[in-house]
């Protein structure tokens, strides 16, 4: 087993399993090393948009644990003193082995070399029909694929003093008008040997992209075939043309449609001028780009 495999994702606990079961996500498939963050606006809106987390409030479990440890520590120190006064040192002295033994075990566990571990916000569980994102304090959020209304992808290569330092991946899954979950990670794609703890975001990203296309592409194709427009934020596609904030242009008047290497999508038309937005601002961008290339075969894509 290589160094890269030492940092492993723990198996789903009771809270994650319950969240998956209540959301009807099906069979557990695997875990991914990837970060996740909730995009909720405020507590009052979470139930309305279906964003409530499962499990107990963060911090409550840790507070109870610390309280129990303090009570046990006090009792273990008090018991030898009481036993010495009532019975004598014959009983009190042996009872001192209890607190000192517990202290020795604590110190041993604190200073021993352990296998690197992940925090709940650093891994994601994949199920048949969605994801489960574990949280701190015994919480877990289920994200069924059926509840995702839009996906925003943000893949950015970063450079410092002209040198490549890594690629930042972020995929925001919107599950309501005011909430969602973002999964992502930072990865050095030019490192020959993977490092322990590197995120597995590329594998998870491909699954997110595949599920986005599966969810959104068939209804979009059907809408185009029926003569309807398919809206992607502030731009819309139609079999006859493209609708931009500045106006609608037939496809024969489109002069340029390209996805640049810096992530910018540019549309130039003879009548409606120039429109440019970053790919991350276009909801369900893989579906948008697939349809755009079909409707405008001269579309160009510049790989990063």
Secondary structure, DSSP 8 states (H G I E B T S, - for coil): --GGGSS------HHHHHHHHHTT--SEEEEEE-EEEE----HHHHTTTT---EE--TTHHHHHHHHHHHHHHHHHHHHHHHHHHHT-HHHHHHHHHHHHHHHHHHHHHHHS-------GGGEEEEETTEEEEEETTTEEEEEEGGG--EEEEEEEEEEETTEEEEEEEEEEEEEETTEEEEEEEEE-TT-SS--TT---HHHHHHHHHHHHHHHHHHHHHHHHHTT--EEETTEEE-SSEEEETTEEEEGGGEEEEEE-TTSEEEEEETTTEEEEEEGGGSTTHHHHHHHHHHH-TT-EE---
